[in-house]
Amino acid sequence: MPAEDESIAPRVRRLAHEGLTLAIGCAVAAGFALTLYLLAPAELRDGVVAGFLGFDQPIRPVPANPPMRL
């Protein structure tokens, strides 16, 4: 059983490291977005939010049952 524990421990450490790296990256990206939002002139803030959320893209309705292609 100890041989299995030895092979699992590095994987768990790597997973924890990857998770921490991802969390830090997300926090930094959110900080950049908030900074840009706060530094933008008041007239442009709505545009910044709309662009960030994708509201500036045209909306195309998706058919409930698309036709099958043969």
Helices and strands as residue ranges (DSSP letters): H 2-39, G 42-44, H 45-53
